[in-house]
Amino acid sequence: MGIDRTMSTQAVLYIIAIILLAVAALPVPTRGVNTALLGAAVALLAFAWPVVSA
């Protein structure tokens, strides 16, 4: 049961990272928030999620 929850959490984090990176690629000005850096950080968290949640 823990594996299912870990996989779903990891999938949600990857989806959030993809959305943030897609928004960062658009020519939309964002003040104070670097969406590319935030997307990369969320992607790294998603990649490390099995270790973080263990």
PyMOL commands that set and color helices and strands:
alter all, ss='L'
color gray80, all
select helices_A, chain A and resi 2-25+35-52
alter helices_A, ss='H'
color red, helices_A
deselect
rebuild
show_as cartoon
